[in-house]
Amino acid sequence: MSITIYHNPRCTKSRQTLQLLEDKGHSPQVVEYLKQPPSVAELTAIIAQLAISPRQLLRQQEEAFKTEGLADQELTDRQIIEAMVRSPKLIERPIVIANGKAVIGRPPEAVLSIL
């Protein structure tokens, strides 16, 4: 089984989720998305796998949320996705993809539902 985790090593939940996967015997592909942000197409596909709206993936407490004016409800999904690609800190984490599905590891045990 191929598992990918969009990971921020500075994030406690992200570290806990990666550890949980490893404890379950998995060796996921780790994508440090702050160093290698997904493209617009990749992020659009991930959001589709998560079955959520782009706005639901936004970290609203990040400074870029304010500076980019992302509270504006008139913004399109594309505009929100483009903002997350420009400022990947805006992407909620960790995201785990396995078996054609994706889930946000908050709490970390949520990832078990797609394994």
N, C-alpha and C positions, 0 to 999 in steps of 0.2 A: 504494500500500500504506500502510495506517495503522499507525503504530508508536507505542507509548507506552512511556516509560521512567519508572519510579518512582525518583526521583533524589535523592541527598543531595549537594549541591555541595561539602561538606566531606570527602567520602569519595573517596579516590584511585581505587579500583576503579570507582566510579560515574562519576567524571570521565573515566576512561579508556574506559569503555563508551560514554558519550555521544560522545566524540571519535571512537571507532571507527565508530559509526553515521554520524556526520557525514562522516567521511572516505570512507565507502562511498556517499555521495551522498544519505543519508536526512535528513529533517528531522522527527525524532520530536516528538510532543507530550511535553513535560517536565512531570511532576507532582512537585513538591517535597513529598514525602509527610510530611515533618516539619511543614510549614506547612499542608498540606491532607491530613490522614490519610484513608485509605479508610474507608468505613463497614464494618460487620460483613458486610453482603451483598456489598459490593465485594471485600473481602479474602477472603471465602469463595470467590467466583468465581475470583479470582486463584490461590488455592491449588489449586482444581480444575484450572485450566489448567496449573499447574506439575506436576500429578500427584504431589504430595508431601503429607505430613501437616502440619498446622499446626505441630506441634512442630519439624519440620525447617526451618521458616522462622524460628524463634526465634534471636535473637542471645544466646547464653547468657552472654557476658562482660559484658553491660550490667548496671548496678546494679539496674534495674527487674526483671531476671530474679530476683534474690535477694529484693528487697523484696516482690515479688508472689508469692513462693513457687512459681515456675513449674517448679522441679525436681520437684515433686510429680507422680508418674506417675498419680495418680488423677484429675487434672484432665481435664475433657472437652475435645474439640476446640473447642467453643463458648467455653468459659472461656479457652482459650489465645488464640483469635481476639479475644475481647473485651479481653484484656490488651494485645494488640498494637495495637488501635485506641486504647485509653487512653494507651498509651506507644509511639508509633510508632518510637522508637529501637530497639525490640525486633525490628523487621522487617528481615530480611536484605536487603541491597541490592547492586547495583541489580537491579530486576526489569524485564525488557523483554517487552512483549506485541506480537505481530504474527501475522497469519494465523491467529487463533484459538488460538494457542499462547503459552506464556509460558516464560521461562527466567531464571535468576539469572545475572547477568554476572560470575561468578567461575569461571574467568578471563573477562575481557571478551570474548574470542573465542568463548565459548560462545553468545553471542547470534546468531552467524552461522548457527547450525543452524536457526533459525526464519524466516530472511529468504528 
